[in-house]
């Protein structure tokens, strides 16, 4: 039977058909969403960059023991091997300078450190002694204020690479990068650059070998002065205060470049030994200077305590200007963001981890209870519901699927009338439905107005008090409707959610969605059912009291998720919404990543819209208040907040693998995967599904889940920036022709 309405007028022959309102709306929506997708991707990229920057900055700095011994030094000039600790290349000729007798160049490596370096600076200021600090660029960028204080106090600073790496084994590009990055850090922190360099793991000049010599030659050609040591306190070994003082003391009143450490480990012995050492050397008649002071002394042959330029700068320092200064400040700012972001994300990770594990535990406990309660032999909703019901099938361009859908309904063991609401299809969907000649099928034609309008039209044409709503690409089993309507024996029940199953699960994308449907959706519905706060009746299979739908104002087009909207509205109106696991429907899931993104974006954004629309339930009384204070927080926590921050688990896993402990991070990730597998296996058991699909779960966690994160982030960006979409139509293949329960 067909409700007489005017069918759409076919386009005139030879003329190009004008796009429909739906097509124009979809085009505008796609154009609006592309920038939001890009913004979502940029946010994720920014987070990844922050994490990588933080990990790069946290390369551990250890002691200065040599990594390599016994290498040949045949390429190194003898006068360098036997020369002083200050090596430069004026005019391209290697030249060394020794520290004058009774003179100490007090040098410190591996800083700055927020604990130890300020204590060293206080000691130097107390005794009016300058120091030369060879700084690690990553530490400079993390603690710029200490470097600024260091320079303002009159101390000298030099480059100790950015990540404390042995440059002897690095490419020329890596050497250049290590130096330039450290100079940028100095520029951003203190507004200066330095011509002094000390290589990590270096010692005296006689340790220079054929591996390290080219590095010193290259840096010398660029104007750097390389600084070695005459005397090593070996304070990094923590031998005791007396030993540190003894080992740092030159013999026979000789001058020396002396090595201490103000970072790279626990330096309490250094802090205790330093004032004792300064007092001892002053008592022996020694003076203290910087590397610049030694160089000036060598040039003028007059003792210099600390050679400085005008304006208080050490001679080795140069004021940073232009691009170097601004790039340095940008580096310091980026590091500051990373230093704040990573700890905050760490706290978020703990919260997310607890929430995720709590959700898994809650789902398992409540799902088990729900299954045992509903499958007891004596369980009954009341007298059997045997009266006919109306099945509403909204359809827009469903020519591939509509025949299978209607034939499955025609085999129903429960009496039904079938109302196909054709929403302005242009592919002959309505004609196909009419041509089948199936009993009890009515086709209602309407101009394209969207799915909510199609469903409301169907409700108006329904003859019976119970209406079943389904999608035009869904196939019911013969007993589906009978199972679905039995809960209406309880007069408090206003709606029933069915068990939606993925029919096209033979592809990889379909199998991933199959796992998600069984685990993520159906376990959730069991939990929400017992808590009486079911948030969504799936559009593929749901049943409603017609009275309840009309009381709630019908299906609304205020949101993209009309199914979530009407479900929450029913809760607020005082109706109970339940889940019937035995009422199965087989639906065609999106077959491509693009269609999947479109569908899940609509779902997640629509859910946010529905929650916002019904936000007043938080302060309502009665059934509405119950949903607002129980269901709303659970939905927000489990379907919005937790998924949005769930990428932290993956991001921190990669971060830990790269920068912390690969094995521990991998084991932690596998442990989380194991918990998820347990939950999924139990869900498959409850739904009597084949376990072989769980073999795809690790790959699903690596690929599919990341896409879902991006979709949700996209939805959040849209929610924050504003946006509107109409009912979207996914491309269908019609391959779900029969129930796929054995697949």
Number of C-alpha atoms within 10 A of each C-alpha: 13 13 12 9 10 9 12 13 7 8 10 8 7 6 7 8 10 9 10 12 12 17 13 12 17 17 13 13 16 13 11 15 18 12 13 20 18 12 16 22 16 12 16 17 12 12 18 16 14 19 21 18 17 24 17 15 22 15 16 13 17 14 17 21 13 12 9 12 8 7 12 12 17 9 12 19 13 11 13 18 17 12 17 22 26 26 24 23 20 13 10 12 11 17 16 20 17 19 25 19 14 18 25 28 28 23 26 22 25 29 25 30 22 15 13 20 23 17 15 21 19 12 17 19 15 10 12 12 20 22 26 24 30 26 29 31 29 26 26 29 29 25 20 21 14 21 26 17 15 23 21 13 17 20 24 28 29 29 29 24 28 26 22 22 20 17 21 19 12 14 11 14 8 13 20 16 14 22 20 18 22 27 27 28 35 31 28 26 26 23 22 24 25 22 19 26 24 23 23 26 16 18 21 19 23 17 19 22 20 15 18 20 16 17 20 24 19 15 20 22 17 12 16 23 25 23 25 24 22 21 21 19 21 20 27 21 15 16 12 14 18 13 15 25 22 12 15 24 20 20 10 8 15 16 22 25 29 21 23 23 28 30 25 18 17 16 20 16 18 25 20 17 21 19 17 14 19 21 12 14 21 15 10 11 10 18 20 22 26 32 31 22 23 28 20 19 18 16 9 10 11 11 15 20 21 24 20 20 11 7 6 14 18 22 20 23 21 15 13 20 14 7 10 21 23 16 17 26 21 15 20 24 16 17 21 16 14 22 17 11 15 17 11 11 19 14 11 17 20 13 13 24 18 13 17 19 14 12 18 18 14 15 23 21 12 20 24 17 15 19 14 12 13 15 13 9 8 7 10 14 14 12 11 13 18 12 13 18 24 25 25 27 27 26 27 26 21 28 23 20 23 26 22 21 26 23 17 19 27 20 14 16 14 19 17 23 21 24 27 27 28 28 24 23 21 17 13 14 24 27 13 15 22 16 9 12 11 15 11 14 21 21 21 21 23 20 16 18 15 20 26 21 20 27 25 20 21 25 25 12 16 20 15 16 15 24 27 26 24 24 24 28 28 31 33 27 20 18 16 24 28 22 18 26 29 19 24 22 15 14 12 12 19 25 30 29 28 28 26 25 29 26 24 26 21 14 11 16 18 19 21 23 23 23 25 20 18 24 23 16 17 26 28 22 29 24 23 25 22 16 14 20 26 27 27 22 27 22 18 26 27 28 28 25 22 21 13 21 21 13 12 18 12 21 23 19 16 15 25 26 25 27 25 24 26 23 29 29 27 24 26 22 16 18 21 21 26 24 25 22 21 16 24 25 25 25 27 25 24 22 19 13 12 10 17 19 18 16 17 17 22 22 21 22 27 24 26 22 20 24 22 13 15 17 13 12 24 17 12 15 13 13 19 23 19 20 27 25 17 15 23 23 15 18 19 15 17 17 15 20 16 22 20 21 18 20 19 21 20 15 18 19 21 19 20 17 15 14 17 16 12 15 11 13 18 14 12 14 16 13 12 14 15 13 14 19 17 13 19 23 20 20 24 20 13 17 18 10 18 13 13 8 17 18 10 13 21 15 13 20 15 11 12 18 18 14 17 19 18 21 26 24 26 27 29 20 18 21 15 9 9 10 14 16 17 17 18 19 18 18 14 18 16 20 14 23 23 17 21 18 15 6 10
